[in-house]
């Protein structure tokens, strides 16, 4: 698949439409977000906003009208809301590329869509640019949905509206980055009136480029004291092999930064499935070694650890450090 074919892929077209809805509403909410729109979920800095719930509801409606036989799993468990039910919804709807499905079934195979409406909500609330919409799709697992084989992940997209970046991947066909907004991609993919399709300015992602200097590791930290203490405890040993650390506050963005070669490794414990659904596939398709939580491959321990590393050595080293920590705790 080359860059021009990316826009024609049916699953990525659905991902783009969902991201178009999400990022349009992010821009709306950022202009008017108030303290009354923000709440804490458990820990005081584990924030959720009215924007999170609304965006998830809109995306749920969209997928239900385009893929009625599929399931959507979202972080906020919000009920579906038609896009025309929000301010500016008619304009948003005009930018969608995939028409509603005919009939009750959308195809021979049902799929699971995992959506994080705003990954990096604290950043979103505080006006820090590192937040994103993330959507990943996979074939459902007949058993434990959290233990599906990694090969079941089919497509993923992460859109950072304030970063001006869209990251996307299709299994077996590479990972790509678009410098711009999802709405720009929508315009490129629209009806060209019989004219040749415009060139799509996508960059193929392949991890760290030869000749880059320094070694950077990215990670994140939990909201609870006990979890943070565990994460801080392994940092000195991990940092023996790196020159510096980065902390974006969005797992989806960190995974994409690893895919783009801006950091050498990203790791974090206790992520939700929606946090890495798209980003892990993007990193994998960029050629990185990826270990998803609850998957019994790579480290062989089925831990709660997510890793994306340019080298197998880095992946195995970080997994071993965490494995020793868990053994010591037990």
Buried (B, 14 or more C-beta within 10 A) or exposed (E): EEBEEBBEBEBBBBBBBBBBBBBBBBBBBBEEBEEEBBEEBEEEEBBBBBBBBBBBBBBBBBBBBBBBBBBBBBBBEBEBBBBEEBEEBEEBBEBBBBEEBEEEEBEEEBBBBBBBBBBBBBBBBEEBBBBBBBBBBBBBEEEEBEEBEBEBBBBBBBBBBBBEBBBBBBBEBBBBBBEBBBBBBBEBBEEEEEEEEEEBEBBEBBBBEEEEEEBBBBBBBBBEEEBEEBBEEBBEBBEEBBEEEBEBBBBBBBBBBBBBBBBBBBBBBBBBBBBBBBBBBBBBBBBBBBBBBBBEEBBEBEBEBBBBBBBEEBBBBBBEBBBEBBEEEE
